[in-house]
Amino acid sequence: MTSMAERPSPSVEDYLRAIYGLSERGVPVTNATLTQRLGLSPSSVSGMINKLAQLGLVTHVRYRSVELTPEGRRLAHDVLRRHRLIELFLVEELDYSWDEVHREADALEHAVSDELVAHIAAKLGNPTHDPHGDPIPTADGRMEEPQTKLLDQVDPGTVGTIARVWDTDSELLRYLTEHGMTLGSRIELVERKPFGGPLVVRVGEPPHDETHFVGDEIAAALSISVHR
């Protein structure tokens, strides 16, 4: 845990969280993928990567992926803990919906003290996951690695439970809510339509399950815990 006086700048924390988020998902962390994720110019991203390397927070070989150093990973876990606990607090205690909390947590994660974070965690019963199913790092920096699979990586006939939603887009989260694709929902991959077509899924418990056609964006955003 890092005190507020010792924390890096908000922009550095944003980069560390973005780098960790991409690597967590198995996406190569490059200037291009960071530019896309953060919505910034390539020159800005390149400059910050150089700065992070000088600070000893990342390793970066030109034309290869960026990797967090142990210190960079520790700081990323720190900001992720704050972000994910704030999201859960907003949902559990202030009745926000899961599509409303990401932007609020983005702003608050840099401002809350370690003491407040500890109180939030205690108030929530030291939770392990946020409203989107993302694991919350512990106070000493440990992070659970869920045994889940992305929906677009499983075979037809696979049945599971939606365990994590990787996307933070509010419209996508509202769409998932409207169609019953929320955490804990049963989901079955019925068919992959040929030639890059959508996935056919059934959501919910039989006999009340509903059939949906799911495109690439949603298929890559849902992680499921496969039923054995």
Buried (B, 14 or more C-beta within 10 A) or exposed (E): BEEEEEBBEBBBBBBBBBBBBBBBEEBEBBBEBBBEBBEBEEEEBBEBBEBBBEBEBBBBEEEEBBBBBEEBBBBBBBBBBBBBBBBBBBBBEEEBEBBBBBEBBBEBBBEBEBEBBBEBBEEBEEBEBBBBBBBBBBBEBEBEEBEBBBBBEBEEEBBBBBBBBBBBEBEBBBBBEEBBBBBEBBBBBBBBEEEEEBBBBBBBEEEEBEEBEBEEEBBBBBBBBEEE
